Every structure is written in structure tokens, then in C-alpha cells.
Amino acid sequence: MPRQSSNEQSNAYDSVDPYLAFLVFAGLGLGTWAIGPQLRLTILWIALGTAVLLYAERGYLELDYSLLNLGRGALLGLILSLPLLIFLKDPLHAMARQLFVTNDVLALFHRLIFIAAPIEEAFFRGYLQQERGLLPSIGAYALAGLIYWLPTTPLLALLIITAAMGVLGGIYGYVRRRYGLTASIGCSMVVYFVLMVCPGLIDAIIEMLV
């Protein structure tokens, strides 16, 4: 839920407004339409990360770290994503190649697990949800999916991806509310790993064994 204490309300303008930060993110997404996907994603993640650092500098970012909560989030992410991997491995692999423009599974692992998941969760759940509530964070996360995929994706696929990002945003938001930010980061890490990394990893292992 949004912060409600009088002290926090009195400092409402001490940090970058999350809506303004998201508008900057969206503007960069549109402004970098024509450049390479890898550089474009780097710029977008830097924008989110900068907003999070400005927010965290004021002492408002609540990590709620514990191994138990991290494990809870990771387990939920596995339960959520494993059936999709079983039935949609090839389409998921194609999506990962299209957005990240690489067949390097290790590079993809590094980008998604150590960069995308922590930065996105810190911004959308640790910052935007904390300041504005669950529903705005879900809507913004869905729009982020639109911004990520817009330059290279047909309209129907784009609508499906945006809706899926909204559903994931709702799940991550619930996990954040119930178990804390650490849990939502763990959940996102596992979902990214299973849906975006594992399809290519499975194919690479099969090629090695054949």
C-alpha cells in the first residue's frame, strides 16, 4: 500500500515522483526506437535503476531481505512458469532471441537474472507500488512490456505480451505485498530464467548430446 504516515507525507516531494520517472522511461523507449535492441534495453534499465537509486537515497526503499522470503518467491515463480516452459518452449525461445538478439545463454542469464529482474522489481514494486499502490504498478509494468517489445513485434503478439506482463505484474505485486521486495525479486528471477533462459539452454544441451 502507499505510504501513509505524516512524516512520509511531509516528505512526498523529497524523491523523484514514480509517474515522472516512468514517463522518462517511456520517453526513452520511444526515443531510442531505431537503435540496436541491446543498447536500447541498456538505456531503459539505466533509467529505471537511476530512479530507484534516487528513491533509495532518501531511505524509503524497503528490501525486506530474508532467505526464507527469497525462497518463497522463487518457488512461486517456478510453479508459475514451469507449465509454460513445458508447453511453449519453442515460442518462448523465439521471443527471447527476438528481444535480446542473442543465442548466448550465459549472456542472457546475466542480463535477466542480475540486471533486469532486480532493477524492474525495485522500480515497479519497491518504488512505484510502495508510493502509488498495486494497480498503478500493474498497469505500468504492462506498459513496460509494450515499450520493450514495440519496435519488433506484430500487433497481436504485442497485445498478448502486454497482457501477460500485466498478469505477471499482479503476481509480483501480490508477492511483494505478502512477503516483501526480496520475494518479488526472487519470483521475477525464476520466471525470467525459466521462460527466457531455459528454452535456449535446453536446446544447447540437446545439441551437445546429439
Salt bridges, closest charged atoms under 4 A:
ASP14 OD2 - ARG58 NH2 3.53
ASP17 OD1 - ARG132 NH2 2.40
GLU57 OE1 - ARG58 NH1 3.81
ASP64 OD2 - ARG176 NH1 3.96
ASP90 OD1 - LYS89 NZ 3.05
GLU121 OE2 - ARG125 NH2 2.64
GLU131 OE2 - ARG3 NE 2.49
ASP203 OD1 - LYS89 NZ 2.70
ASP203 OD2 - HIS93 ND1 2.84
